[in-house]
Amino acid sequence: MTEKLGVHNQEKDAPVALCAWGAKREGVAEALALCNGLKHFDPSMRVLIKPNLVAWVDTYPYAPFGVLTTSVVLEEIIKILKDHGAQDIVLGDGCALNKSFGSETHIIFNRLGYNRLVEKYGIRIADFNEGAHVKVKLGPYSLRVARPILECDFLVNVPALKTHELTKITLGFKNLKGILHPKSKQHCHNLEHSIDEYLFHIANRFYPNLTIIDGIYMLERGPMYVGSAHRSEIIIAGRDMFSVDVVGATLLGVKPSEVEHLSIFAKEHKRSLDVNTIELKGLNLEDHVYSLQIQTPWTEDGRMPKIFKKQNVKGFQIPYPRALCTGCTYVFPSVLLLILDANPGVPFDNYELLAGKGSNPSGKAKKTFLMGNCPIAFHKNNEKITEAIPIPGCPPQIGDIVKAFNAHGINADMGVIERYFNSLVRRYEKLGYPKKDYWLV
């Protein structure tokens, strides 16, 4: 097993390039030239390209803008690597699995046209949810990682430019979480340790050789489809992932010092969180800084999303989920939609729903829905729960949630979910966002 990846790949003085994507897709080549991104590349190296393919929706119309790394950026990276003599290139990731939404990595590969990359450039694709995994010591933790990450000599990390409800940003550091086995990903979401601590240790062991942020879009209130995508048309690239993420955070309007995993890394490795200490080449940073909303607004007491209050939803509390894994994060927005759409104008009969780990019952609800295996186990025999309605699954399937709601007086209609996804497609069509960025098929 190679040790070519790791924190020794840090290059504290390496420049970061900020370039326009360009009408002729020249942004990636310009950025790599400015940051000398292939300085340490040798054609004999086994290359792994890690995009962000966090999740998919195949059961409804889907607009992936800002959620996933674009296919066009990946093609430009592959072309440049091939032009520099690369012989062995693997493109791989493992998405959040949810069969009720049709979220599986092989489906994403198909829908984003990756077979074209295989046929045209002779690369291989790898589903990190399948195949062999190896248990690796990452700081104090033992987690299973996909074997391709251990077999590569040159790692190209290609996140999308997104905010994140839990970690504030999901850029280079956060994108590395995708190398984990699904069970190890779930392990990173607990009440004892923040997910940022895990990201720090993953980065120490698998620090990449090159990080390229796909900023054709920025995603507000990420990391999933409920966020709002803004077309920003920029590329950020550099040999040092920490520096690239500091620049990326700044572009999103997030102070790097407020990002826990960056702060931990900076303290441990004596790095500066001041973006002004980084040599930036290309575009003027200040001309491209956004101020994006990070989280879905919740009430001050944390017992329900503000949209419930705005829509005059009464008698149903959903405390903010403190430790929600990617799988349940994928389902959770649809649950909110079902509740918003049910029983219009009629108060609910004092219900609550708990999701993830650490969400506590009010002690006053008549019925408490436990969404998924984690709250079911966490609140077993909880005396503050009058009547528990368990909805098992990891994550639970949306159909099972609908059945549980309807069995207990909530008129849940699956049709609202399809209407919502259709509205997203129409929104981005109206904005003129081109599907060709993703080669949607």
C-alpha positions in Angstrom: 0.0 0.0 0.0 1.4 3.4 -1.0 2.1 6.2 1.4 2.4 8.8 -1.3 -0.7 10.5 0.0 -0.6 12.3 3.3 0.0 15.5 5.1 3.6 15.6 3.8 1.9 16.8 0.5 1.3 20.2 2.1 2.9 23.1 0.3 2.4 26.1 2.5 3.8 28.5 0.0 2.2 27.1 -3.1 0.0 29.6 -5.0 -3.7 29.2 -5.6 -5.2 30.1 -8.9 -8.7 31.7 -9.4 -9.8 31.7 -13.0 -13.0 32.2 -15.1 -14.4 28.9 -16.4 -14.5 30.5 -19.9 -16.7 30.1 -23.0 -14.2 27.7 -24.4 -13.8 25.8 -21.1 -10.2 27.1 -20.8 -10.5 27.8 -17.0 -9.1 24.5 -15.8 -6.0 24.7 -18.0 -5.4 28.3 -17.1 -5.7 27.6 -13.4 -3.4 24.6 -13.5 -0.8 26.6 -15.4 -0.9 29.5 -12.9 -0.6 27.2 -9.9 1.8 24.8 -11.6 -0.6 22.1 -10.5 1.2 19.2 -12.2 4.6 20.2 -10.8 5.0 16.8 -9.0 3.1 14.7 -11.5 4.9 11.9 -13.4 3.2 9.9 -16.2 4.0 6.6 -14.5 1.8 7.6 -11.5 -1.6 5.9 -10.9 -4.1 8.8 -10.8 -7.3 8.9 -8.8 -9.8 11.7 -9.5 -12.3 12.2 -6.7 -15.4 14.3 -7.7 -18.3 15.2 -5.4 -21.1 12.8 -6.3 -22.9 13.2 -3.0 -26.3 11.9 -4.0 -28.8 11.6 -6.8 -32.6 11.5 -7.5 -33.7 9.1 -10.2 -37.3 8.7 -9.3 -38.2 12.3 -9.9 -37.1 15.0 -12.3 -33.7 16.2 -11.0 -31.7 19.4 -11.3 -28.2 18.7 -10.0 -26.9 22.3 -10.4 -24.4 23.1 -7.7 -24.9 19.8 -5.9 -22.4 17.7 -7.9 -19.1 18.2 -9.7 -19.9 18.9 -13.4 -19.0 16.4 -16.1 -17.4 19.2 -18.2 -14.9 20.1 -15.6 -13.9 16.5 -15.1 -13.4 16.0 -18.8 -11.1 19.0 -18.9 -9.0 17.6 -16.1 -8.8 14.2 -17.8 -7.8 15.8 -21.1 -4.9 17.7 -19.4 -3.7 14.6 -17.5 -3.7 12.6 -20.8 -1.9 15.4 -22.6 0.8 15.1 -19.8 1.1 11.4 -20.4 -1.1 9.9 -17.8 -1.7 6.2 -18.5 -3.7 5.0 -15.5 -6.6 7.2 -14.4 -9.5 6.1 -12.1 -12.5 8.3 -11.5 -14.3 7.3 -8.3 -16.7 8.2 -5.5 -19.5 6.7 -3.4 -22.8 8.5 -3.1 -25.4 8.5 -0.3 -27.5 5.4 -0.9 -31.3 5.6 -1.0 -33.2 3.2 -3.2 -36.5 5.1 -2.8 -34.9 8.1 -4.5 -32.8 6.1 -6.9 -29.6 7.3 -5.4 -26.8 4.8 -6.3 -23.4 5.6 -7.6 -23.7 3.5 -10.8 -26.9 5.4 -11.6 -25.0 8.7 -11.3 -22.2 7.4 -13.5 -24.8 6.6 -16.1 -26.8 9.8 -15.9 -23.8 12.0 -16.0 -22.4 10.3 -19.1 -19.2 8.8 -17.6 -19.3 6.1 -20.2 -18.2 8.8 -22.6 -15.1 9.4 -20.5 -14.3 5.7 -20.4 -14.7 5.3 -24.1 -13.0 8.4 -25.2 -10.1 8.5 -22.8 -9.6 5.0 -21.6 -10.1 5.8 -17.9 -11.8 3.5 -15.4 -14.6 4.3 -13.0 -14.9 3.0 -9.4 -17.9 2.9 -7.1 -16.5 3.4 -3.6 -19.6 1.9 -2.1 -18.8 -1.4 -3.8 -15.6 -3.5 -4.0 -12.9 -3.9 -1.4 -12.4 -1.7 1.6 -9.5 -1.6 4.0 -9.6 -0.6 7.6 -7.1 2.3 8.2 -6.0 4.0 11.4 -6.9 7.7 11.1 -5.7 9.4 14.2 -7.7 7.8 17.1 -10.2 6.3 14.7 -10.3 3.1 12.6 -12.3 3.6 9.5 -12.7 1.6 6.3 -11.7 3.3 3.0 -12.1 2.3 -0.6 -9.1 0.4 -1.9 -8.5 2.7 -4.9 -7.4 5.5 -2.5 -4.7 3.3 -1.2 -3.5 2.3 -4.7 -3.1 5.7 -6.2 0.1 7.8 -6.5 -1.5 11.1 -7.4 -4.9 12.2 -6.0 -6.8 15.0 -7.7 -9.6 16.2 -5.4 -12.4 17.9 -7.3 -15.2 19.2 -4.9 -18.0 21.5 -5.9 -18.2 25.0 -4.4 -20.9 24.5 -1.7 -21.9 25.5 1.8 -22.8 22.8 4.3 -25.3 22.9 7.1 -23.0 21.1 9.6 -19.5 22.0 8.5 -20.3 25.4 6.9 -18.4 24.5 3.8 -17.9 21.3 1.8 -14.8 21.7 -0.3 -11.5 19.8 -0.4 -11.4 18.5 3.1 -15.1 17.5 3.2 -14.9 15.9 -0.2 -12.4 13.3 1.1 -15.1 11.8 3.3 -16.4 10.2 0.1 -13.6 7.7 0.2 -15.1 6.0 3.3 -17.2 2.9 3.4 -20.9 3.8 4.0 -20.8 2.5 7.5 -17.7 4.5 8.3 -19.4 7.6 6.9 -22.2 7.0 9.3 -19.8 6.6 12.2 -18.5 10.1 11.6 -21.9 11.5 12.7 -22.1 11.2 16.5 -22.5 13.3 19.6 -19.0 12.6 21.1 -16.9 14.0 18.2 -17.7 16.6 15.6 -17.6 15.5 11.9 -14.8 18.2 11.5 -12.5 16.1 13.8 -12.9 13.2 11.4 -12.2 15.4 8.4 -9.0 16.6 10.0 -7.7 13.0 10.4 -8.8 11.9 7.0 -6.9 14.8 5.5 -3.8 14.1 7.4 -3.7 10.6 6.0 -5.0 11.3 2.4 -3.9 14.9 1.7 -4.2 15.2 -2.1 -1.6 16.3 -4.6 -4.0 18.7 -6.4 -7.3 20.3 -5.5 -9.5 21.8 -8.1 -12.8 23.4 -6.9 -15.5 23.3 -9.6 -17.1 26.7 -9.2 -19.2 26.8 -12.3 -22.0 27.0 -9.6 -22.1 27.9 -6.0 -24.6 26.2 -3.7 -26.3 28.1 -1.0 -27.8 26.1 2.0 -26.0 23.0 0.8 -25.0 20.3 0.4 -28.2 18.8 -1.1 -30.8 19.6 -3.7 -32.8 21.9 -1.4 -30.0 24.5 -1.7 -30.0 27.3 -4.2 -27.5 27.2 -7.0 -25.9 30.4 -8.3 -24.0 30.4 -11.6 -20.5 31.7 -10.7 -18.3 30.3 -13.5 -15.0 30.1 -11.7 -12.3 27.5 -11.1 -10.1 27.5 -8.0 -7.0 25.3 -8.1 -3.8 24.7 -6.2 -1.3 22.0 -5.0 -2.1 22.8 -1.3 -5.7 21.7 -0.3 -5.7 23.9 2.9 -4.9 27.0 0.9 -7.5 26.2 -1.8 -10.2 25.6 0.9 -9.3 28.9 2.6 -9.8 30.7 -0.7 -13.0 28.7 -1.4 -14.5 29.5 2.0 -13.8 33.2 1.5 -15.6 33.1 -1.9 -18.6 31.6 -0.3 -18.7 34.4 2.3 -17.6 32.1 5.1 -14.7 33.2 7.4 -12.1 30.4 7.4 -11.6 30.8 11.1 -15.2 29.8 11.6 -14.7 26.5 9.8 -13.8 23.9 12.5 -11.8 21.5 10.4 -9.8 24.3 8.9 -9.1 25.7 12.4 -8.1 22.3 13.8 -5.7 21.8 10.8 -4.3 25.3 11.1 -3.5 24.9 14.8 -2.0 21.5 14.3 0.2 22.4 11.4 0.9 26.1 12.2 -1.0 27.4 9.2 -2.6 30.8 8.8 -6.3 31.2 8.3 -5.8 34.7 6.8 -6.6 34.5 3.0 -4.2 37.4 2.5 -1.2 35.3 3.4 -1.9 33.1 0.3 -0.4 33.9 -3.1 -3.4 34.2 -5.3 -3.0 34.3 -9.1 -5.6 35.1 -11.7 -8.8 36.9 -10.9 -9.3 39.5 -8.1 -10.7 37.6 -5.2 -12.9 40.5 -3.9 -14.8 40.6 -7.2 -16.1 37.1 -6.7 -17.0 36.9 -3.0 -20.6 36.0 -2.3 -22.5 36.1 1.0 -24.5 32.9 1.1 -26.9 31.6 3.6 -25.5 28.4 5.2 -28.3 26.8 7.2 -32.1 26.4 6.8 -33.5 28.9 9.3 -34.9 27.3 12.5 -36.8 29.0 15.3 -34.8 30.4 18.2 -35.8 27.5 20.5 -34.7 25.1 17.8 -38.0 23.2 17.9 -39.2 23.7 14.3 -38.0 25.2 10.9 -39.1 28.8 10.5 -41.0 27.8 7.3 -43.4 26.0 9.6 -44.1 29.2 11.5 -44.4 31.2 8.3 -46.9 28.7 6.9 -48.8 28.6 10.2 -48.1 24.9 10.9 -49.2 24.2 14.5 -49.0 21.2 16.7 -46.0 19.6 15.1 -42.4 20.1 16.4 -39.2 18.9 14.7 -36.2 19.9 16.8 -33.1 20.7 14.8 -31.2 17.4 14.1 -27.7 17.9 15.6 -26.1 14.8 14.2 -27.8 13.8 10.9 -25.8 11.6 8.5 -25.8 12.2 4.8 -28.4 9.4 4.2 -31.0 10.9 6.5 -30.1 14.4 5.3 -31.2 13.3 1.9 -34.6 12.2 3.2 -35.2 14.9 5.8 -36.3 17.7 3.3 -39.0 15.5 1.9 -40.3 14.8 5.4 -40.7 18.6 5.9 -42.5 18.9 2.6 -44.9 16.1 3.6 -45.8 17.8 6.9 -46.1 21.3 5.2 -48.5 19.8 2.7 -50.6 17.7 5.1 -53.8 18.9 6.9 -53.7 22.4 5.5 -55.3 24.9 7.9 -55.8 22.3 10.6 -53.5 22.1 13.6 -51.8 18.7 14.2 -52.7 16.9 17.4 -49.4 17.7 19.3 -46.9 15.6 17.4 -43.1 15.7 17.1 -40.5 14.0 14.9 -36.9 13.2 16.0 -34.2 12.6 13.4 -30.5 11.7 13.8 -28.8 11.6 17.2 -29.2 14.1 20.0 -32.7 15.5 19.2 -34.6 15.4 22.4 -38.4 14.9 22.9 -40.3 17.8 24.4 -42.0 15.5 27.0 -45.4 17.0 26.0 -46.1 15.4 22.6 -48.9 12.8 22.2 -47.0 11.0 19.5 -43.2 11.0 18.7 -42.1 9.8 15.3 -38.6 8.4 15.4 -37.1 8.7 11.9 -34.5 6.0 11.4 -32.5 3.5 13.4 -30.5 6.1 15.3 -33.3 7.9 17.1 -35.0 4.5 17.6 -32.0 3.2 19.5 -31.2 6.5 21.1 -34.6 7.0 22.6 -35.4 3.4 23.6 -37.5 3.4 26.8 -37.3 7.3 27.0 -39.8 8.2 29.7 -40.5 11.6 28.0 -42.1 9.9 25.0 -45.8 9.1 25.5 -46.2 7.1 22.3 -43.2 6.2 20.1 -43.8 5.7 16.4 -40.6 4.0 15.1 -39.8 4.3 11.4 -36.8 2.0 11.0 -34.2 2.2 8.2 -30.7 3.5 7.6 -31.9 5.7 6.1 -35.7 5.1 6.3 -37.4 4.8 3.0 -39.8 7.7 2.2 -42.6 5.3 1.5 -42.4 3.9 5.0 -42.5 7.4 6.4 -45.6 8.2 4.4 -47.3 5.0 5.6 -46.5 5.9 9.3 -47.8 9.4 8.9 -51.0 8.3 7.3 -51.6 5.6 9.9 -51.5 8.3 12.6 -53.7 11.0 11.2 -51.3 12.9 9.0 -52.6 13.1 5.4 -49.2 12.6 3.7 -49.2 12.8 -0.1 -46.2 11.6 -2.0 -47.3 13.8 -4.9 -45.9 16.9 -3.1 -42.4 15.5 -3.5 -42.7 15.2 -7.2 -44.2 18.7 -7.5 -41.3 20.1 -5.5 -38.7 18.5 -7.8 -40.6 19.7 -10.8 -40.5 23.2 -9.4 -36.7 23.0 -9.0 -36.3 21.9 -12.7 -38.5 24.8 -13.8 -36.6 27.3 -11.6 -33.2 26.4 -13.2 -34.7 26.3 -16.7 -36.0 29.8 -16.2 -32.5 30.9 -15.1 -31.1 29.3 -18.2 -28.7 26.8 -16.5 -27.6 24.4 -19.2 -27.9 20.7 -18.7 -24.9 20.1 -20.9 -22.7 21.0 -17.9 -23.6 17.6 -16.5 -24.1 15.7 -19.8 -27.5 14.7 -18.4 -28.8 11.6 -20.1 
